[in-house]
């Protein structure tokens, strides 16, 4: 009896799986093929662009639904569907930013580190982080979260409470204001110019805040959401002066990277509170004046290609090293990790589940990693590159 019950349960589960697959499996049609082609053109990477359009046909009428972040993408989608289907095509495609946002289509991050997630839920996966003082573009709102686009084009969900929602005029005012940038790992903004005073906010390297006045060894500041306090003068620099002083050199990249040794790995992290591999490289280069794309696979697409040589003799300090799976005739290349080359086959990176550390390609070195040597795919050079990536806000 027990055996029969198990068999019956297995049959039921098998049928359930088949039914579920049949329900979720999309049948390709000329319309869906055309939309897939447009998606490949307008949003080949969904982390930086939006093209989610479907078409449902009801008799002689077709309904195009979804979202795009480009008016031309919508026009091309409707034109393709008209050409393929003929008849009436009802337009239910929304172009982001959502018109319901009105004039408040921007925000300035007010939390020291804003946690950007893959879905509008606090329990959702952390996809990246964005620092206080960063201006972001709002695309739409759901509940207490906004779908935002950051200066590097990366898209994700951030809590409304972590930012100051504003208009284009508010952004202009923020950009024109005199600001300071935090230059140490971690510090505090306090209610009074006293280390024992009540905290207003924490702050990490790269955070921006308004400069109000300097008072001895303290600076009076105003945060993007209007909170006011004091931060130690030794922990900040004038932002304009700091920006002008940035020099993208191999030595500066090495110096900055070594500052973060021991900082723990955090999936989605791009701050001194925790970093993933590409968050580490992004932070190091940002603090030297260059804004990289967010993910390792995106970073691998810019800079100058470098042929490393049999024993990595052609690499230079500051080159980015990319790991994963090499491409072949049967399968595409897959980049899953990135680090920064130093010298003598040694590099610095943030491996998953670990912290910022050194490893080597040299089998005789005590920190040699055979797995990383085997998974090395290629290198790119940003320092002195003729193909520096440009990532202006859309």
N, C-alpha and C positions, 0 to 999 in steps of 0.2 A: 504493500500500500504506500509506504514511504517512497519507494523508487518511482512508482507511477506518478505520485504528486510532484516529484522533482522533475520528471520528464515533461509533465503537463505545464509546469511553471516555466521550464526552458522554452517550450514551444510558444507560450504566450509572450515571453520576452522577445523571442526571435521575430514574431509577427509584429510586435510593437515597434521594434527597431526598423523593420522593413517599411511599415506604414509611416513612421516619422521621417525616414529618408525620402520617401516618395513625396511627402507633403512639403519638405524643405528644398528638395532638388528643383532648381529652376530650369525650365525648358527654354533653350535658346531659340530666339526668333530674330527675324531681320531687324526689328526695332531694338531688341536688347543688344544685339551685336553692334548696331550703330551707336548706342549709348555707351557701351563698353569702350568703343574706339574713341569717343569724345572724352571719356573719363581718363583714358591713357594720355590724351593730349593736354587736358586742362588740370588734371589732378593725379599725375602718376604716383605721387607720394601723398597719402592722405594726412600725414602729420603737418603738412604745410599748405594744403589747398583743399577746397571742398567741391566735390561733384558727386552728389548722391541723387540720381534721377532714375525713376522707374516709369513704365508706361503700362497701363491697364486698359484693355479694350472691352467696351460694353456695346455689343452690336456694331453699329456704324460709327460710334463715337469712341475716341481714345482719350484717356485722361493721363496727362504727364504730371507726375508728382515728384516732390523732393526739394533739395537745396543746392545752390551753387554759390560761389563767392565772386563770380564774374558775369556781368550782364551779357557779354558776348557768348559765354558758354551756354547761357539760357537760350539766346537767339538761335545758336547753332543746333541745339537740341530740338527745339520746336521745328526748325526748318527741316531737319533730317526726318523727324517723325511725319511731318506733312508729306514729304516726298515719298516715304516708304509706304505709309498707310493710306494716304489720300483721305478724303472726307474731313470730318471735324476733329480737331485736336484741342481739347480743353486745357488751358494753361493753369496748372496749380504748382508751378515751380517758384520757390521763394529765392530771391537774390539777397545774400547776406552782405552787409549788416541788415538785420531785421528792421524793417521800417518802424515797428512798434517801439524801438529804442528812442525814437525822436532824435533830438540834437545831442543827447548824451551817449555818444558812440565811442567814448574813450574812457580810460581809467588810469590812475597812477597807483602803483602798488604801494600799500601802506604798512603791510607786515614786513618784518625784516627779511623773511624768506617766504614767499608765497608758494604753496604746494599746488602745482597744476596737475590735474588728474585726467584719466581717460574718459570718465563719465561724471555726471553731476551728482556725485555721492562722496561723502567723506571717506567711505570705505573702499572707494575705487582705487585702482592701481595708480601710483605716482608715476607720471610720465616725464615731468621736468620740474624745475623750480625757476622762479623769477624774483629778482631782488627789489627791495624798497627803492622807490624813486624811478623805477622803470615805467615808461608810458606804454600801455597796451591798447590794442584796438578791440572793441567789443563787437561780437558777431551776433549773439542772441542771448536770451536769458531763459533759464529753466529753474524754477524754485528759487533757492538762495544762491545759485551759481550762475556765472556768466561763461559763455564760450568765448575765449579770448585768442587773439593772435599777437604774438610777441615780436620784438624787433627783428629776430632771426627767422620770422615767418611761422615758427612753430605754433601749433594750435592745441588747445586743451581747455579744461574747465577749472575755474578758480572761484572760490567763495567770494560773495559780494563783500563780506566783512573784512576781507584782506586787502581791499583797495578803495580808493576814492574815485567814484564815478563822476565824470565831468564832460564838458563840451570841448570843441576844438579851441575855443577861447581860453578855457582853463588849462589846456595843454600848452598853449603859447605862453601863458603867464608862468607856468612852471618852468618851461624851457628858458625863459628870460631871467628867472630869478638867480641870484648868486647862491651857489651850492657848495657843499663840502662832500668829499667822498671818504668813506672809511677805508683805512689802509692797513688795519691789523686784523688778525683772525676773528676776534670777538671782543666786543666792548658793550657798554651800557649807556643809554641816554637816561639822565636822572633829573628829578624835579628841581634840584638845586645844584650849584657847583660844588658838590661835596661827594666823595666816594661812599659815604654812608647814607646819602639821601635816597628816598624812595625811587625805584626804577620807573621809567616811562615806557621804555622799549629796549630790547637788545638790538645789536647791529653787528653785521659781519662784513668782511672785506668786499668792497664793491658797492655797498649801500650808499645812496644819495639822499641828502636832506638839505633844506634851506638854511643858509647862513644868516643869522639875525645880527649877531655882534660877537666880538671877541672880548672876553673878560678875564684877563690874567692868563692862567693856564687852562681855562675852559672856554668853550665856544657855545653861545646860545643858539639853538637850532629850532626849526619848525619842521615837523614831519608832514608828509603829503596829505594826511587827513586832518591837519590843524593842531595836533598835539604839540606841545612845546616842552623844551627841557634843555639840559646842558650835557655836553660831551667833552671829554678831555681833549685838549688841543693837540697833544702828541699822537692821538689816534686817528686824526683826519688831516686832509690837505684840501686846499682850494681846488675845486673840480677843474676849472679852466686851466690852471697852472699845471695840475697833475696830467691832464689830457695832453697838453703841449709837450710835456716831458717824456712821454712814452716813446721808447725806441725798440722796435722789433728786432732784437739781435739774439744770436744763439746764447750768449752769456746771460742775458736777461731772462730768456726762457728757462734756462737751467736754474738760475737763482730762484725764480718764482716757483718753479716746480718743486724744488727741494724744500721750500717753505712748508709744503703740505704733507711731507712724509709723516705717516701715522694717522692722517685723517681717515676715518672709516669709510668703507664702501657703502653706498646707499643707492639702490636702484632708483633712477630718476633724479638723483641729487646733482646740483650744480653749485653748491655753496660749501663753506667751511664747516657746515654742520654735517656734511656727508656728501660724497660724490660717487657717481658711477664712472666708467672709463672715459666716455666722451664728455661727461660733465667736468672731469678733471682737466682734460686738454682744453676744453672751451674756457674754463675759468683761468687757466694759466695764460692763454693767449689774450683773453679779454683784458686782464690786468696789465698786458703789454700793448694794448691799443688796437688789437684786431679781434673782431667779432666773428667767430667761426659758426658754421651751422651746428645744429644740436647733436645729431646722431653720428656714430662712427661711420656708417655707410655714406652719409652725406658729406662728412669731412673728407672722405676718401675720393671725392669727386672734384676737388679743387687743388690749388697749388701745382707745383711742377712734379712730373713723374721722375722717380729716381731708380736707376738700376742698382740694387744694393751691392752686387758683386758676390762671389762665392763665399767669402768670409766677411761680408758686410763692410768691406773696405771703402766703398764709395759713399757711405752714409756720412752725414755731418750732424753735429750737435744741433738739436732743435727739429730735426726731421720727425714727421709723424709715421709711426709704424702701424700697419693694419694687419689684423689676424682674422682667421676664419677658415673658409674653404675656397680653394682656387677654382676658377671656372674651367669647364671642359666642354667637349662637344655634347655631352649628355646632360649637364646641369650647369646653371649659372654660378658665377662667383657669389659668395656670401661673406660679407664683412660683419664680424660680431664683436670685435675688440680693437682698442687703439691705445698706443702708448707713445712716449716721447724718447727719441734716441739721445743718448748723452755722448759717450765716446768709448773706444776700446770694447765694443760689442755690448756695452751695458745700456740699459734703458730704464725709465721710470714710468710706472703706470698704476692703475687701481684695479686689481683683479677682483672678480666677483667673490663676495663673502670675506674679503680681506680688508686691506687698507692701502694707502699710497705707499709704494715700496719699490725697491730696485730688483731687477733680474738681469740675467746675462744670456747671450747666445753662445758664449764661450764654454765648451764642455769642461774646461779646467777650472772655471770659476766656481766658488762656493755657492753662488746664487744662480747657477745655471738652471735653465728650464728647458728640458727636452720637448715638452708638450708645446710650449710657445714657439720654439724654433721650428717644429714640424708644422705648426698652424700659421706661421708667418705667410702672408700673401703678397704684400707690396708696401712701398714707402712713398710718401709725398713730401715735398719741400715747400714750406710756406715762407720761411725766412729768406727774403730776397727774391721771392717768386714773382713771375710775370703774370700769374693767374690768381692774384689775391681775390678771394670771394667777396662779392658785394651783397650784403643782406639788408638793404634798406626796408623800412616798413612799407607794406603794400599801400 
